[in-house]
């Protein structure tokens, strides 16, 4: 539960730092590095699952500091 809340916090900080422009240069670069060769997850739920997986990883990395 705590990890999920932390993941949501990570996503919110990314959204604020990119000023809500999820179609901007940073997000294009992030999608290109996360899914090389255009192998994006299928459907909305696949994208949400992959996004939460990244956010949980980022939260765990931040907690190691």
N, CA, C and O atoms as a Tinker XYZ file with bonds, in Angstrom:
   260  protein
     1  N      0.821000   -1.193000    0.000000    73     2
     2  CA     0.000000    0.000000    0.000000    64     1     3
     3  C      0.861000    1.251000    0.000000    63     2     4     5
     4  O      0.602000    2.181000   -0.764000    81     3
     5  N      1.874000    1.285000    0.841000    73     3     6
     6  CA     2.753000    2.446000    0.930000    64     5     7
     7  C      3.514000    2.635000   -0.383000    63     6     8     9
     8  O      3.747000    3.763000   -0.815000    81     7
     9  N      3.897000    1.530000   -1.008000    73     7    10
    10  CA     4.619000    1.616000   -2.275000    64     9    11
    11  C      3.736000    2.201000   -3.375000    63    10    12    13
    12  O      4.220000    2.953000   -4.222000    81    11
    13  N      2.468000    1.870000   -3.371000    73    11    14
    14  CA     1.538000    2.407000   -4.364000    64    13    15
    15  C      1.346000    3.907000   -4.163000    63    14    16    17
    16  O      1.325000    4.668000   -5.130000    81    15
    17  N      1.207000    4.332000   -2.910000    73    15    18
    18  CA     1.085000    5.761000   -2.635000    64    17    19
    19  C      2.353000    6.503000   -3.033000    63    18    20    21
    20  O      2.285000    7.604000   -3.578000    81    19
    21  N      3.497000    5.912000   -2.764000    73    19    22
    22  CA     4.762000    6.513000   -3.173000    64    21    23
    23  C      4.871000    6.610000   -4.683000    63    22    24    25
    24  O      5.378000    7.601000   -5.210000    81    23
    25  N      4.396000    5.582000   -5.387000    73    23    26
    26  CA     4.416000    5.596000   -6.847000    64    25    27
    27  C      3.528000    6.707000   -7.391000    63    26    28    29
    28  O      3.891000    7.385000   -8.352000    81    27
    29  N      2.367000    6.893000   -6.775000    73    27    30
    30  CA     1.483000    7.983000   -7.198000    64    29    31
    31  C      2.136000    9.342000   -6.952000    63    30    32    33
    32  O      1.972000   10.269000   -7.746000    81    31
    33  N      2.878000    9.454000   -5.846000    73    31    34
    34  CA     3.606000   10.684000   -5.554000    64    33    35
    35  C      4.658000   10.951000   -6.635000    63    34    36    37
    36  O      4.808000   12.085000   -7.090000    81    35
    37  N      5.370000    9.929000   -7.037000    73    35    38
    38  CA     6.380000   10.076000   -8.087000    64    37    39
    39  C      5.731000   10.553000   -9.378000    63    38    40    41
    40  O      6.249000   11.459000  -10.032000    81    39
    41  N      4.608000    9.957000   -9.752000    73    39    42
    42  CA     3.923000   10.362000  -10.976000    64    41    43
    43  C      3.429000   11.804000  -10.886000    63    42    44    45
    44  O      3.492000   12.547000  -11.866000    81    43
    45  N      2.941000   12.199000   -9.714000    73    43    46
    46  CA     2.476000   13.581000   -9.544000    64    45    47
    47  C      3.636000   14.570000   -9.654000    63    46    48    49
    48  O      3.488000   15.630000  -10.262000    81    47
    49  N      4.787000   14.232000   -9.072000    73    47    50
    50  CA     5.924000   15.144000   -9.167000    64    49    51
    51  C      6.413000   15.245000  -10.605000    63    50    52    53
    52  O      6.830000   16.320000  -11.035000    81    51
    53  N      6.370000   14.148000  -11.358000    73    51    54
    54  CA     6.733000   14.209000  -12.771000    64    53    55
    55  C      5.756000   15.063000  -13.564000    63    54    56    57
    56  O      6.159000   15.818000  -14.450000    81    55
    57  N      4.481000   14.944000  -13.246000    73    55    58
    58  CA     3.464000   15.733000  -13.932000    64    57    59
    59  C      3.641000   17.220000  -13.640000    63    58    60    61
    60  O      3.525000   18.050000  -14.543000    81    59
    61  N      3.920000   17.555000  -12.394000    73    59    62
    62  CA     4.125000   18.957000  -12.027000    64    61    63
    63  C      5.404000   19.496000  -12.655000    63    62    64    65
    64  O      5.415000   20.613000  -13.172000    81    63
    65  N      6.481000   18.716000  -12.617000    73    63    66
    66  CA     7.747000   19.201000  -13.167000    64    65    67
    67  C      7.695000   19.371000  -14.680000    63    66    68    69
    68  O      8.430000   20.188000  -15.234000    81    67
    69  N      6.836000   18.611000  -15.356000    73    67    70
    70  CA     6.690000   18.789000  -16.802000    64    69    71
    71  C      5.534000   19.732000  -17.129000    63    70    72    73
    72  O      5.156000   19.887000  -18.290000    81    71
    73  N      4.980000   20.360000  -16.093000    73    71    74
    74  CA     3.903000   21.348000  -16.209000    64    73    75
    75  C      2.680000   20.806000  -16.935000    63    74    76    77
    76  O      1.985000   21.542000  -17.636000    81    75
    77  N      2.425000   19.526000  -16.764000    73    75    78
    78  CA     1.232000   18.913000  -17.325000    64    77    79
    79  C      1.296000   18.621000  -18.812000    63    78    80    81
    80  O      0.313000   18.157000  -19.391000    81    79
    81  N      2.432000   18.883000  -19.440000    73    79    82
    82  CA     2.559000   18.652000  -20.877000    64    81    83
    83  C      3.040000   17.220000  -21.113000    63    82    84    85
    84  O      4.225000   16.980000  -21.341000    81    83
    85  N      2.111000   16.288000  -21.056000    73    83    86
    86  CA     2.479000   14.878000  -21.196000    64    85    87
    87  C      2.802000   14.515000  -22.648000    63    86    88    89
    88  O      3.292000   13.415000  -22.904000    81    87
    89  N      2.544000   15.391000  -23.579000    73    87    90
    90  CA     2.899000   15.140000  -24.974000    64    89    91
    91  C      4.161000   15.877000  -25.372000    63    90    92    93
    92  O      4.491000   15.950000  -26.556000    81    91
    93  N      4.876000   16.427000  -24.390000    73    91    94
    94  CA     6.057000   17.232000  -24.667000    64    93    95
    95  C      7.298000   16.402000  -24.960000    63    94    96    97
    96  O      7.242000   15.180000  -25.094000    81    95
    97  N      8.413000   17.106000  -25.053000    73    95    98
    98  CA     9.685000   16.477000  -25.421000    64    97    99
    99  C     10.144000   15.441000  -24.397000    63    98   100   101
   100  O     10.625000   14.372000  -24.773000    81    99
   101  N      9.998000   15.750000  -23.098000    73    99   102
   102  CA    10.447000   14.804000  -22.073000    64   101   103
   103  C      9.684000   13.494000  -22.169000    63   102   104   105
   104  O     10.281000   12.418000  -22.119000    81   103
   105  N      8.376000   13.579000  -22.305000    73   103   106
   106  CA     7.568000   12.370000  -22.337000    64   105   107
   107  C      7.796000   11.587000  -23.622000    63   106   108   109
   108  O      7.725000   10.358000  -23.616000    81   107
   109  N      8.070000   12.282000  -24.722000    73   107   110
   110  CA     8.424000   11.584000  -25.966000    64   109   111
   111  C      9.732000   10.820000  -25.806000    63   110   112   113
   112  O      9.861000    9.680000  -26.252000    81   111
   113  N     10.705000   11.471000  -25.159000    73   111   114
   114  CA    11.983000   10.814000  -24.912000    64   113   115
   115  C     11.800000    9.633000  -23.955000    63   114   116   117
   116  O     12.383000    8.568000  -24.159000    81   115
   117  N     10.996000    9.824000  -22.920000    73   115   118
   118  CA    10.763000    8.759000  -21.934000    64   117   119
   119  C     10.123000    7.545000  -22.587000    63   118   120   121
   120  O     10.520000    6.412000  -22.316000    81   119
   121  N      9.136000    7.772000  -23.445000    73   119   122
   122  CA     8.472000    6.656000  -24.127000    64   121   123
   123  C      9.440000    5.958000  -25.085000    63   122   124   125
   124  O      9.408000    4.735000  -25.227000    81   123
   125  N     10.298000    6.740000  -25.741000    73   123   126
   126  CA    11.267000    6.147000  -26.659000    64   125   127
   127  C     12.312000    5.296000  -25.964000    63   126   128   129
   128  O     12.746000    4.277000  -26.502000    81   127
   129  N     12.720000    5.708000  -24.766000    73   127   130
   130  CA    13.710000    4.921000  -24.037000    64   129   131
   131  C     13.077000    3.753000  -23.292000    63   130   132   133
   132  O     13.704000    2.707000  -23.120000    81   131
   133  N     11.845000    3.930000  -22.853000    73   131   134
   134  CA    11.170000    2.857000  -22.115000    64   133   135
   135  C     10.720000    1.731000  -23.040000    63   134   136   137
   136  O     10.722000    0.563000  -22.650000    81   135
   137  N     10.338000    2.079000  -24.250000    73   135   138
   138  CA     9.815000    1.098000  -25.205000    64   137   139
   139  C     10.534000    1.235000  -26.540000    63   138   140   141
   140  O      9.959000    1.746000  -27.500000    81   139
   141  N     11.784000    0.785000  -26.613000    73   139   142
   142  CA    12.527000    0.915000  -27.872000    64   141   143
   143  C     11.889000    0.095000  -28.986000    63   142   144   145
   144  O     11.321000   -0.971000  -28.751000    81   143
   145  N     11.995000    0.604000  -30.174000    73   143   146
   146  CA    11.444000   -0.110000  -31.319000    64   145   147
   147  C      9.936000    0.008000  -31.433000    63   146   148   149
   148  O      9.316000   -0.738000  -32.191000    81   147
   149  N      9.332000    0.932000  -30.693000    73   147   150
   150  CA     7.894000    1.142000  -30.775000    64   149   151
   151  C      7.057000    0.047000  -30.145000    63   150   152   153
   152  O      5.885000   -0.099000  -30.494000    81   151
   153  N      7.624000   -0.733000  -29.222000    73   151   154
   154  CA     6.881000   -1.818000  -28.574000    64   153   155
   155  C      6.150000   -1.290000  -27.348000    63   154   156   157
   156  O      6.481000   -1.645000  -26.216000    81   155
   157  N      5.152000   -0.440000  -27.582000    73   155   158
   158  CA     4.360000    0.135000  -26.501000    64   157   159
   159  C      3.390000   -0.907000  -25.959000    63   158   160   161
   160  O      2.988000   -1.825000  -26.675000    81   159
   161  N      3.016000   -0.759000  -24.690000    73   159   162
   162  CA     2.027000   -1.697000  -24.134000    64   161   163
   163  C      0.688000   -1.539000  -24.847000    63   162   164   165
   164  O      0.336000   -0.453000  -25.307000    81   163
   165  N     -0.036000   -2.622000  -24.926000    73   163   166
   166  CA    -1.322000   -2.595000  -25.612000    64   165   167
   167  C     -2.417000   -2.101000  -24.688000    63   166   168   169
   168  O     -2.540000   -2.579000  -23.560000    81   167
   169  N     -3.200000   -1.164000  -25.143000    73   167   170
   170  CA    -4.360000   -0.681000  -24.423000    64   169   171
   171  C     -4.034000    0.252000  -23.274000    63   170   172   173
   172  O     -2.877000    0.447000  -22.899000    81   171
   173  N     -5.080000    0.811000  -22.741000    73   171   174
   174  CA    -4.954000    1.764000  -21.637000    64   173   175
   175  C     -4.458000    1.069000  -20.376000    63   174   176   177
   176  O     -3.598000    1.599000  -19.673000    81   175
   177  N     -4.996000   -0.117000  -20.085000    73   175   178
   178  CA    -4.587000   -0.810000  -18.859000    64   177   179
   179  C     -3.133000   -1.262000  -18.920000    63   178   180   181
   180  O     -2.447000   -1.283000  -17.898000    81   179
   181  N     -2.662000   -1.621000  -20.100000    73   179   182
   182  CA    -1.254000   -1.978000  -20.251000    64   181   183
   183  C     -0.355000   -0.783000  -19.996000    63   182   184   185
   184  O      0.689000   -0.916000  -19.358000    81   183
   185  N     -0.748000    0.385000  -20.488000    73   183   186
   186  CA     0.028000    1.600000  -20.257000    64   185   187
   187  C      0.021000    1.986000  -18.778000    63   186   188   189
   188  O      1.042000    2.413000  -18.240000    81   187
   189  N     -1.127000    1.835000  -18.129000    73   187   190
   190  CA    -1.215000    2.141000  -16.694000    64   189   191
   191  C     -0.346000    1.182000  -15.897000    63   190   192   193
   192  O      0.366000    1.599000  -14.984000    81   191
   193  N     -0.401000   -0.097000  -16.235000    73   191   194
   194  CA     0.409000   -1.097000  -15.533000    64   193   195
   195  C      1.899000   -0.799000  -15.691000    63   194   196   197
   196  O      2.647000   -0.858000  -14.715000    81   195
   197  N      2.332000   -0.485000  -16.895000    73   195   198
   198  CA     3.739000   -0.172000  -17.131000    64   197   199
   199  C      4.148000    1.124000  -16.426000    63   198   200   201
   200  O      5.245000    1.215000  -15.875000    81   199
   201  N      3.266000    2.121000  -16.447000    73   199   202
   202  CA     3.558000    3.381000  -15.773000    64   201   203
   203  C      3.683000    3.216000  -14.273000    63   202   204   205
   204  O      4.565000    3.808000  -13.650000    81   203
   205  N      2.803000    2.415000  -13.689000    73   203   206
   206  CA     2.886000    2.172000  -12.250000    64   205   207
   207  C      4.124000    1.348000  -11.915000    63   206   208   209
   208  O      4.739000    1.552000  -10.868000    81   207
   209  N      4.493000    0.426000  -12.787000    73   207   210
   210  CA     5.723000   -0.337000  -12.568000    64   209   211
   211  C      6.941000    0.566000  -12.521000    63   210   212   213
   212  O      7.812000    0.405000  -11.666000    81   211
   213  N      7.000000    1.526000  -13.451000    73   211   214
   214  CA     8.099000    2.494000  -13.454000    64   213   215
   215  C      8.068000    3.349000  -12.192000    63   214   216   217
   216  O      9.103000    3.565000  -11.561000    81   215
   217  N      6.885000    3.835000  -11.823000    73   215   218
   218  CA     6.769000    4.713000  -10.662000    64   217   219
   219  C      7.141000    3.981000   -9.369000    63   218   220   221
   220  O      7.771000    4.568000   -8.490000    81   219
   221  N      6.763000    2.723000   -9.246000    73   219   222
   222  CA     7.143000    1.944000   -8.062000    64   221   223
   223  C      8.650000    1.759000   -7.997000    63   222   224   225
   224  O      9.245000    1.834000   -6.922000    81   223
   225  N      9.269000    1.514000   -9.155000    73   223   226
   226  CA    10.727000    1.395000   -9.198000    64   225   227
   227  C     11.378000    2.707000   -8.790000    63   226   228   229
   228  O     12.324000    2.716000   -8.001000    81   227
   229  N     10.870000    3.826000   -9.329000    73   227   230
   230  CA    11.429000    5.136000   -9.001000    64   229   231
   231  C     11.260000    5.442000   -7.514000    63   230   232   233
   232  O     12.153000    6.028000   -6.901000    81   231
   233  N     10.138000    5.056000   -6.931000    73   231   234
   234  CA     9.915000    5.267000   -5.504000    64   233   235
   235  C     10.907000    4.465000   -4.670000    63   234   236   237
   236  O     11.456000    4.976000   -3.694000    81   235
   237  N     11.139000    3.213000   -5.052000    73   235   238
   238  CA    12.109000    2.395000   -4.305000    64   237   239
   239  C     13.508000    2.976000   -4.415000    63   238   240   241
   240  O     14.254000    2.968000   -3.436000    81   239
   241  N     13.877000    3.479000   -5.579000    73   239   242
   242  CA    15.197000    4.089000   -5.756000    64   241   243
   243  C     15.333000    5.335000   -4.879000    63   242   244   245
   244  O     16.373000    5.538000   -4.253000    81   243
   245  N     14.309000    6.153000   -4.831000    73   243   246
   246  CA    14.346000    7.354000   -3.992000    64   245   247
   247  C     14.454000    7.007000   -2.513000    63   246   248   249
   248  O     15.082000    7.741000   -1.750000    81   247
   249  N     13.859000    5.915000   -2.108000    73   247   250
   250  CA    13.888000    5.513000   -0.699000    64   249   251
   251  C     15.279000    5.024000   -0.273000    63   250   252   253
   252  O     15.569000    4.985000    0.923000    81   251
   253  N     16.126000    4.657000   -1.205000    73   251   254
   254  CA    17.464000    4.173000   -0.872000    64   253   255
   255  C     18.410000    5.307000   -0.497000    63   254   256   257
   256  O     19.485000    5.058000    0.050000    81   255
   257  N     18.031000    6.530000   -0.778000    73   255   258
   258  CA    18.912000    7.662000   -0.460000    64   257   259
   259  C     19.103000    7.819000    1.012000    63   258   260
   260  O     19.816000    8.723000    1.449000    81   259
